[in-house]
Amino acid sequence: MLVSTAIAACTYLSSLQTAMKVPVMFAGRTVLNKPAMTEKVVALTFDDGPSPFTTPTVLDSLKKHHAKATFFLVGQMIHRREYLLRRMMAEGHVIGNHSWSHPYHPDPAKAKDEVRRTNQAIHQVTGFYPAVFRPPGGIMDSWTARLAKAQGLPSVIWTGSSADTATTSSAVVYRNVVAAAHPGAIILMHDVKSHTAAAVPAILATLEKKGYRFVTVPEMLRIWQAAKKKAADQQVAAKVPSTGSTKS
Ligand SMILES: [Zn+2]
């Protein structure tokens, strides 16, 4: 009995690790330029949480649609909200590092501490170190981004934005996200915004109707990798001269 429970636990843990795995080609890189692709998948990303007020609403909506997402957490928000991290993990979402206190331009020493403290806080609750990082403000050359990349974490920017920090209207957030949803898109949202939480059900329903599937960032990067490989293979095939076409 005990042995079978232990085996089940190990299988669960190894499947979790696989789900969070990021292709080597993105390790320590800035993730920004989406390859051309046709597969209808989008990665919704939620930054700056967790919030006890709005994150549960977002999680409820995602669950209803069997949608997976990525939450880039601010480390100092985790204390007393550990139950939200456990819920994210249990429901198949991915947790990323979004620094400890969200500074835009910290010096190298502070930036190192920002990345390290959040990695540790997430590990303490979930048992896993995050496999993805998003720099505060999406600032690609900040010290937090550089130091996270030096640790092998991909620095994940976005291909489209909800622009939910520039509005308080759920209708605007809905319109922006639906417009930003293309095959392979990574979309920026904030689960700490109540107007964003309120827009999520309609976003999911509309995109689902358009045939989209909702994946985590690590899964999206695996899909990007396959698309990049396919494009490279096609380029090689196009360069190979056809036989019998040359005359001496
Ligand atoms: Zn942020």
Residues whose N, C-alpha, C, O or C-beta is under 5 A from the ligand:
A	BS01	ZN	D47 D48 P136 G137
